[in-house]
Amino acid sequence: MPRTAGDLTPNVRVAAQATNHHMGCAEIGGLCEIEKQGAAIAGARAGAVKVANGEKWTLEEHGEPWEFYEACESLFCYLDCGPLK
Protein backbone atom coordinates (compact mmCIF):
# COMPACT_ATOMS: atom_id res chain seq x y z
CA MET A 1 0.00 0.00 0.00
CA PRO A 2 1.63 3.28 -1.02
CA ARG A 3 2.09 5.71 1.84
CA THR A 4 3.76 9.06 2.28
CA ALA A 5 5.51 10.32 5.39
CA GLY A 6 2.39 12.39 6.09
CA ASP A 7 0.33 9.20 6.44
CA LEU A 8 2.51 7.89 9.28
CA THR A 9 2.29 8.51 13.01
CA PRO A 10 4.98 10.83 14.45
CA ASN A 11 7.48 8.28 15.82
CA VAL A 12 7.11 5.93 12.88
CA ARG A 13 7.54 8.87 10.47
CA VAL A 14 10.80 9.95 12.13
CA ALA A 15 12.12 6.38 12.07
CA ALA A 16 11.11 5.82 8.44
CA GLN A 17 12.80 9.01 7.34
CA ALA A 18 15.92 8.34 9.43
CA THR A 19 16.32 4.81 8.04
CA ASN A 20 15.21 5.67 4.48
CA HIS A 21 12.39 3.10 4.67
CA HIS A 22 9.97 2.79 1.74
CA MET A 23 6.95 3.12 4.11
CA GLY A 24 4.66 0.75 2.17
CA CYS A 25 4.73 -2.54 4.03
CA ALA A 26 2.39 -4.04 6.58
CA GLU A 27 5.02 -3.75 9.30
CA ILE A 28 4.84 0.06 9.03
CA GLY A 29 1.06 -0.06 9.18
CA GLY A 30 1.21 -2.22 12.29
CA LEU A 31 3.60 0.15 14.06
CA CYS A 32 1.35 3.10 13.21
CA GLU A 33 -1.66 1.25 14.65
CA ILE A 34 0.23 0.63 17.89
CA GLU A 35 1.16 4.29 18.14
CA LYS A 36 -2.39 5.47 17.27
CA GLN A 37 -3.69 3.42 20.20
CA GLY A 38 -1.28 5.16 22.56
CA ALA A 39 0.74 2.03 23.28
CA ALA A 40 4.52 2.02 23.50
CA ILE A 41 6.41 0.99 20.38
CA ALA A 42 9.69 0.45 22.24
CA GLY A 43 10.02 -3.20 23.15
CA ALA A 44 7.36 -4.33 20.67
CA ARG A 45 8.03 -7.49 18.70
CA ALA A 46 6.53 -8.54 15.39
CA GLY A 47 6.52 -11.39 12.95
CA ALA A 48 6.16 -11.33 9.18
CA VAL A 49 4.28 -13.98 7.22
CA LYS A 50 3.70 -14.78 3.58
CA VAL A 51 0.40 -13.44 2.25
CA ALA A 52 -1.22 -15.06 -0.76
CA ASN A 53 -1.91 -12.32 -3.26
CA GLY A 54 -2.06 -14.17 -6.55
CA GLU A 55 1.44 -13.17 -7.60
CA LYS A 56 4.13 -14.22 -5.17
CA TRP A 57 2.74 -16.86 -2.80
CA THR A 58 0.04 -19.48 -3.07
CA LEU A 59 -2.82 -20.17 -0.68
CA GLU A 60 -0.83 -23.17 0.56
CA GLU A 61 2.05 -20.84 1.55
CA HIS A 62 -0.24 -18.24 3.14
CA GLY A 63 0.66 -17.67 6.79
CA GLU A 64 4.12 -19.27 6.63
CA PRO A 65 6.84 -17.31 8.45
CA TRP A 66 8.76 -14.80 6.37
CA GLU A 67 11.96 -12.93 7.22
CA PHE A 68 11.83 -9.19 7.70
CA TYR A 69 13.48 -7.21 4.94
CA GLU A 70 16.66 -5.35 5.90
CA ALA A 71 14.81 -2.03 5.68
CA CYS A 72 12.24 -3.19 8.23
CA GLU A 73 14.93 -4.58 10.55
CA SER A 74 16.71 -1.19 10.48
CA LEU A 75 13.51 0.70 11.21
CA PHE A 76 12.52 -1.64 14.05
CA CYS A 77 15.99 -1.34 15.58
CA TYR A 78 15.78 2.45 15.35
CA LEU A 79 12.52 2.29 17.33
CA ASP A 80 13.99 -0.16 19.89
CA CYS A 81 11.68 -2.96 18.82
CA GLY A 82 12.21 -5.85 16.48
CA PRO A 83 11.26 -9.12 14.86
CA LEU A 84 10.36 -12.20 16.81
CA LYS A 85 13.38 -14.42 17.23
Long-range contacts (C-beta under 8 A, 24 or more apart in sequence): 1-29, 3-28, 3-29, 7-32, 8-32, 9-35, 9-36, 10-35, 11-35, 11-41, 11-79, 12-41, 12-79, 15-75, 15-78, 15-79, 16-75, 18-78, 19-71, 19-74, 19-75, 19-78, 20-71, 21-71, 21-72, 21-74, 21-75, 22-71, 25-69, 25-72, 26-51, 27-68, 27-72, 27-75, 27-76, 28-72, 28-75, 31-75, 31-79, 31-81, 41-79, 41-80, 41-81, 42-79, 42-80, 42-81, 43-80, 43-81, 44-79, 44-81, 45-81, 45-82, 45-83, 45-84, 46-76, 46-81, 46-82, 46-83, 46-84, 47-83, 47-84, 48-72, 48-83
